Amino acid sequence: MTDGKSVVKYDVVVVGAGMVGISCALWLQKSGLSVCLIDRQPPGASTASGSACTFADYACIPINSPSLPLNIPAMVLKKDSPLAIKWNYIHRMLPWLGQFLSNCRPHRVTHIIDGLAGILSHAESGLMPLIEEAGATDLIQHRGCLYLYNSVKGFDAAGADILARRERGVSLREISASEVQDLEPALEHIFHKGVFFNKAFQFLFPGKLIERFTEHFVRQGGVFLSENVRAIENTGTKGVSIQCDQTQILTEKAVVAAGAHALALLPALAWKMPLETERGYHIMLKANNVELNRPVGWAEKGFYMTPLEDQIRIAGTVELGGLQTNYTDRLLNYMEATAKEVLPGLGARESSWLGFRPSMPDALPVIGPSPQDKNIILAFGHQHVGLTLGGITGKIVSSIVEGKDIAFDISPYSPQRFQ
């Protein structure tokens, strides 16, 4: 006992049980290591659970773009915009915003696209073994994903992004207005053109998938600990101590996969590692009279419409506001009203949700040993694609812990890039 706490030991401890964390735990477990997974929330309650439910292997185009700095003022001031700012927080984001704008320069955007495309091209190989081993293939649906444009101007402006995806091997097909209607007859006839991502697929309630993963992890001998982590410390003996409310855990390696909360656990890194939060929303609308076949992204409006049993999830938007928990009604109302323009049969709003996307100013995740302690592995900052990249991140982390070679260049995601 230490300070009244029980002391336990594991080969590896993973802090954070969202999609990234549980995937890390499963890949480490597959390597034969004893693994403890810790989270103060129950499995399936993470940010990924509230996402648009897409396996977005095509999502290599970042929010960063050369045109964005000029467009931000108009987007913020418009009432019908997918972007919002909590002005009582913005002063705290100024250093991050400075780095974000620096990463909107053309050569930086090209670097980001290459970095995202590189890891996304391996995403399926990291995820599907976990889905199959957990017996969770019933929680995915292969019907592709649509990304639609309701104006000629919008589609033409997306030409460079479409080309960038093609050049990096993303499987896609441009479709006409009539093909949009063939694929999704319920949509109003307002779309000019679209892009069909045939290899993308849908998660049927991603929170359930994370629960299934956790159940499989525990059945295989893993330990899930529902506790609040207070500190992660070097023991001075080539190990790490995890201080929880009721337990002290000693481990050879610790993996920090706590998303937007990661740096609260590593205060010495906070001033060096520019992690911030994008607040994202979804609403669930009754859909007894609407049949949607797959996730549909409305490009100009900044959100997805995803069918989930007898509801449609409207998910997206970006709000800069840190970890504040109060909702911005304007964004919720914007999503509902706009979705009903194209799916007028949608019913009442049945629930609303707010989540915290962990975001780096260069839109690339952080994966690798901490600059301050090689026994602490960082795995956070996945922004909009944590659900998609969780599996491959776990596979990378497992290889780092075991000292194995990794099949592709992971230097774009190095924590050292901010030093």
C-alpha positions in Angstrom: 0.0 0.0 0.0 1.1 3.6 -0.8 -0.7 6.4 0.9 -3.6 4.0 1.5 -3.8 3.0 -2.2 -3.4 -0.5 -3.6 -0.4 -0.9 -5.9 -0.7 -3.1 -9.0 1.7 -3.7 -11.9 1.3 -4.2 -15.7 3.5 -4.2 -18.7 1.6 -1.3 -20.3 -1.1 1.0 -19.1 -3.3 2.9 -21.6 -4.9 6.0 -20.3 -8.1 6.9 -22.2 -10.6 4.3 -23.5 -11.9 6.0 -26.6 -11.4 4.5 -30.0 -7.7 5.3 -30.0 -7.1 4.0 -26.5 -9.0 0.7 -26.8 -7.3 0.1 -30.1 -3.9 0.6 -28.5 -4.9 -1.7 -25.7 -6.0 -4.5 -28.1 -2.9 -4.3 -30.3 -0.6 -4.3 -27.2 -2.6 -7.3 -25.9 -2.2 -9.1 -29.2 1.6 -8.8 -28.7 1.4 -10.8 -25.5 1.7 -8.0 -23.0 -0.3 -7.5 -19.8 -2.4 -4.4 -20.4 -4.5 -2.1 -18.2 -6.9 0.4 -19.8 -8.1 3.3 -17.6 -10.9 5.8 -18.1 -13.1 7.7 -15.7 -16.0 7.3 -18.2 -17.6 4.0 -19.2 -16.6 2.4 -22.5 -18.4 3.9 -25.5 -18.8 7.4 -24.0 -15.9 9.1 -25.8 -15.9 11.7 -28.5 -15.7 9.1 -31.3 -19.1 7.7 -30.1 -20.8 11.0 -31.2 -19.1 11.2 -34.6 -20.6 11.0 -38.1 -20.1 7.2 -38.0 -17.9 7.1 -41.1 -14.8 5.1 -41.8 -13.3 8.1 -43.7 -10.3 6.7 -45.5 -10.6 9.6 -47.9 -10.3 12.4 -45.2 -6.8 13.6 -46.2 -7.9 17.2 -46.8 -7.4 19.3 -43.7 -9.4 22.3 -42.5 -6.2 24.2 -43.1 -6.2 25.8 -46.6 -4.6 28.9 -48.2 -8.1 30.5 -48.7 -9.3 30.0 -45.2 -7.7 33.0 -43.4 -9.6 35.3 -45.8 -12.9 33.5 -45.3 -12.9 33.2 -41.5 -14.4 36.6 -40.7 -17.4 36.1 -43.0 -17.9 32.5 -41.7 -17.9 33.7 -38.1 -20.3 36.6 -38.6 -22.8 34.6 -40.7 -25.8 33.1 -38.7 -26.1 30.2 -41.1 -22.4 29.0 -40.8 -20.9 25.7 -39.5 -18.2 27.7 -37.7 -18.6 29.4 -34.3 -16.3 30.9 -31.7 -16.7 31.1 -27.9 -15.4 34.6 -27.5 -14.8 34.2 -23.8 -12.2 31.5 -24.7 -10.5 32.8 -27.8 -7.7 34.7 -26.0 -6.5 31.3 -24.7 -6.3 29.9 -28.2 -4.2 32.7 -29.8 -0.9 30.8 -29.8 -2.7 27.8 -31.3 -4.5 30.0 -33.9 -1.1 31.5 -34.9 0.3 28.1 -35.6 -2.9 27.0 -37.3 -2.7 30.0 -39.7 0.9 29.3 -40.4 -0.1 25.8 -41.5 -2.5 27.3 -44.0 0.4 28.2 -46.3 0.3 26.2 -49.6 3.5 24.1 -48.9 2.4 23.3 -45.4 -1.1 22.2 -46.6 0.6 19.9 -49.2 2.7 18.4 -46.3 -0.4 17.9 -44.2 -2.3 16.2 -47.1 0.6 13.8 -47.6 0.8 13.0 -43.9 -2.9 12.3 -43.6 -3.0 10.3 -46.8 -0.1 8.2 -45.6 -1.7 7.0 -42.4 -5.2 6.8 -43.8 -3.9 4.4 -46.5 -3.1 2.0 -43.7 -6.2 2.6 -41.6 -8.2 -0.4 -42.7 -5.3 -2.8 -42.0 -5.2 -1.5 -38.4 -8.9 -1.6 -37.8 -10.4 -4.7 -39.5 -8.4 -7.3 -37.5 -9.8 -5.8 -34.3 -13.3 -5.8 -35.6 -13.1 -9.4 -36.8 -11.5 -10.7 -33.6 -14.1 -8.9 -31.4 -16.9 -10.4 -33.5 -18.1 -6.9 -34.4 -18.6 -7.1 -38.2 -22.4 -6.7 -37.5 -21.6 -3.1 -36.4 -20.3 -1.9 -39.8 -22.1 -1.5 -43.1 -20.4 -1.3 -46.5 -22.4 1.1 -48.7 -19.8 3.8 -49.3 -20.2 7.5 -48.5 -21.4 10.5 -50.5 -20.0 14.0 -50.4 -22.4 16.4 -52.1 -22.3 20.0 -53.5 -25.4 22.0 -54.1 -23.7 24.6 -56.3 -21.5 24.8 -59.4 -19.2 27.2 -57.5 -18.9 24.8 -54.5 -18.0 21.8 -56.7 -15.6 23.8 -58.9 -13.8 25.1 -55.7 -13.4 21.4 -54.6 -11.6 20.5 -57.8 -8.1 20.8 -56.3 -9.2 18.7 -53.3 -10.6 16.0 -55.5 -7.5 15.9 -57.5 -5.3 15.8 -54.4 -7.2 12.7 -53.2 -6.9 11.0 -56.5 -3.2 11.6 -56.7 -2.8 9.9 -53.3 -4.7 6.8 -54.2 -8.1 7.6 -52.7 -10.8 5.5 -54.4 -13.6 7.9 -55.5 -15.9 8.6 -58.4 -17.5 12.0 -59.4 -21.2 11.6 -59.8 -23.9 13.7 -61.5 -27.1 15.1 -60.1 -29.1 12.2 -61.5 -26.7 9.6 -60.0 -27.2 11.4 -56.6 -30.9 10.8 -56.9 -30.4 7.2 -57.9 -28.2 6.6 -54.8 -30.3 8.6 -52.4 -33.9 9.1 -53.7 -35.1 10.7 -50.4 -32.9 13.8 -50.9 -34.4 17.0 -52.4 -33.2 17.7 -55.9 -30.9 20.5 -55.1 -27.5 18.9 -55.6 -25.3 19.8 -58.6 -22.7 17.1 -58.3 -21.0 14.9 -55.8 -18.2 12.5 -55.0 -18.8 8.8 -54.1 -16.2 7.2 -51.9 -16.9 3.5 -52.6 -14.4 2.1 -50.0 -15.7 4.1 -47.1 -18.1 2.4 -44.8 -20.4 3.2 -41.9 -20.2 2.3 -38.2 -23.6 1.4 -36.7 -23.4 3.3 -33.4 -19.6 3.6 -32.8 -20.1 3.7 -29.1 -21.4 0.1 -29.3 -18.3 -0.8 -31.3 -16.0 0.6 -28.5 -18.0 -1.3 -25.9 -17.6 -4.5 -28.0 -13.9 -3.9 -28.2 -13.6 -3.4 -24.5 -15.6 -6.6 -23.7 -13.3 -8.5 -26.0 -10.2 -7.0 -24.4 -11.4 -8.0 -20.9 -12.4 -11.5 -22.1 -8.8 -11.9 -23.3 -7.4 -11.1 -19.9 -7.1 -7.3 -20.1 -8.1 -5.1 -17.2 -10.4 -2.1 -17.6 -10.1 0.2 -14.6 -12.8 2.9 -14.1 -10.8 5.5 -12.3 -9.7 9.1 -12.5 -6.0 9.5 -13.3 -4.4 12.2 -11.2 -0.8 12.0 -12.4 1.6 10.2 -14.7 5.1 10.2 -13.4 8.6 8.8 -14.1 9.6 6.5 -11.3 13.3 7.0 -11.8 13.8 3.3 -12.4 13.0 3.0 -16.1 9.2 2.8 -15.4 6.1 4.9 -15.0 3.8 5.4 -12.1 0.1 6.1 -12.7 -1.6 7.8 -9.8 -5.4 7.3 -9.6 -7.9 8.2 -6.9 -7.9 4.7 -5.4 -5.0 2.9 -7.1 -1.3 3.4 -7.9 -0.2 1.5 -11.0 3.4 0.7 -11.8 4.2 0.0 -15.5 7.1 -0.3 -17.9 5.3 1.9 -20.5 2.3 4.2 -20.4 0.3 5.2 -23.4 -1.6 8.6 -23.1 -4.6 8.4 -25.4 -6.8 10.8 -23.5 -7.8 13.0 -26.5 -8.5 16.6 -25.7 -7.7 15.9 -22.0 -4.2 14.5 -22.6 -2.1 17.5 -21.7 -3.9 17.9 -18.3 -2.2 14.6 -17.4 1.2 15.9 -18.7 1.5 19.5 -17.5 5.2 19.7 -18.2 4.4 19.2 -21.9 1.5 21.6 -22.0 3.5 24.7 -23.0 5.3 22.8 -25.7 2.6 20.7 -27.3 -0.1 22.8 -29.0 -3.1 20.7 -28.4 -6.5 22.4 -28.5 -10.1 21.5 -28.7 -12.7 21.8 -31.5 -16.1 21.4 -30.1 -18.3 19.3 -32.4 -22.0 18.6 -32.3 -24.6 16.2 -33.4 -28.4 16.0 -33.2 -30.6 13.0 -33.6 -33.8 13.5 -35.6 -36.7 11.1 -35.9 -36.7 9.5 -39.4 -39.7 7.2 -39.7 -40.6 8.9 -43.0 -37.1 9.2 -44.4 -34.9 6.5 -45.9 -31.2 7.3 -46.2 -28.9 4.5 -47.4 -25.5 5.7 -46.3 -23.6 8.7 -44.7 -24.1 11.8 -46.8 -21.9 14.8 -46.3 -23.2 18.2 -47.5 -19.9 20.0 -48.4 -21.1 23.6 -48.4 -22.9 23.2 -45.1 -20.2 21.4 -43.1 -22.1 18.4 -41.7 -23.0 14.8 -42.4 -26.4 13.1 -42.4 -26.1 9.4 -41.2 -28.8 6.8 -40.9 -29.0 5.0 -37.6 -32.0 2.7 -37.2 -35.1 5.0 -37.1 -33.1 8.2 -36.7 -30.8 10.4 -38.7 -27.7 11.8 -37.1 -26.7 15.2 -38.2 -23.1 15.6 -37.2 -20.4 18.2 -37.8 -19.7 21.9 -37.5 -16.6 23.4 -35.7 -16.7 25.6 -32.6 -13.6 27.0 -31.1 -14.3 27.1 -27.3 -12.1 24.7 -25.4 -13.6 22.2 -22.9 -16.6 24.4 -22.0 -19.7 22.2 -21.7 -22.5 24.7 -22.6 -24.2 24.2 -25.9 -24.4 26.8 -28.6 -28.1 26.7 -29.7 -27.3 28.5 -33.0 -25.3 25.6 -34.3 -27.9 23.0 -33.2 -30.7 25.0 -34.9 -28.6 25.5 -38.0 -28.0 21.8 -38.4 -31.6 20.9 -37.9 -33.1 23.6 -40.2 -30.5 23.0 -42.9 -30.9 19.2 -42.8 -34.7 19.5 -43.1 -34.2 21.6 -46.3 -32.8 18.5 -48.0 -34.7 15.9 -46.0 -38.1 17.5 -45.3 -39.5 14.3 -44.0 -37.3 14.4 -40.9 -39.2 14.5 -37.6 -38.5 16.0 -34.2 -35.1 16.4 -32.6 -34.8 13.6 -30.1 -31.4 14.4 -28.6 -28.3 16.6 -28.8 -24.7 15.9 -28.2 -21.5 17.9 -27.8 -18.0 16.4 -28.0 -14.4 17.6 -27.9 -12.1 16.9 -30.8 -8.4 16.9 -29.9 -6.8 19.1 -32.6 -3.3 20.0 -33.5 -2.6 23.2 -35.5 -1.2 21.1 -38.4 -4.2 18.7 -38.4 -1.9 15.7 -37.9 -2.1 13.3 -34.9 0.7 13.0 -32.3 2.0 9.4 -32.2 5.3 8.5 -30.5 7.4 8.7 -27.4 7.1 11.8 -25.3 10.0 14.2 -25.8 10.5 14.1 -22.0 10.2 10.4 -21.3 10.6 7.6 -23.8 8.5 5.3 -21.6 5.4 7.5 -22.1 3.9 7.1 -25.6 1.6 9.8 -26.9 -1.4 9.0 -29.0 -3.8 11.9 -29.4 -4.7 14.8 -31.6 -6.7 12.9 -34.2 -9.1 15.8 -34.8 -12.0 14.6 -37.0 -10.7 11.1 -37.8 -10.0 9.3 -34.5 -12.7 6.7 -35.3 -11.0 6.0 -38.6 -7.4 6.1 -37.4 -7.8 4.4 -34.0 -6.9 0.9 -35.3 -3.7 1.9 -37.1 -2.7 4.2 -34.3 -2.9 1.2 -31.9 -0.8 -0.9 -34.3 1.8 1.8 -34.5 1.9 2.2 -30.7 2.3 -1.5 -30.2 5.2 -1.6 -32.7 6.9 1.4 -30.8 6.5 -0.4 -27.5 8.0 -3.6 -28.8 10.7 -1.9 -30.8 9.5 -3.3 -34.1 9.8 -1.8 -37.5 6.8 0.1 -38.9 5.8 -0.4 -42.5 5.6 3.3 -43.4 7.1 6.7 -42.4 5.5 7.9 -39.1 7.8 11.0 -38.8 4.9 13.4 -39.8 3.2 12.5 -36.5 6.2 12.7 -34.2 5.8 14.6 -31.0 9.3 16.0 -31.6 7.9 18.2 -34.5 6.8 20.9 -32.0 10.1 21.1 -30.1 
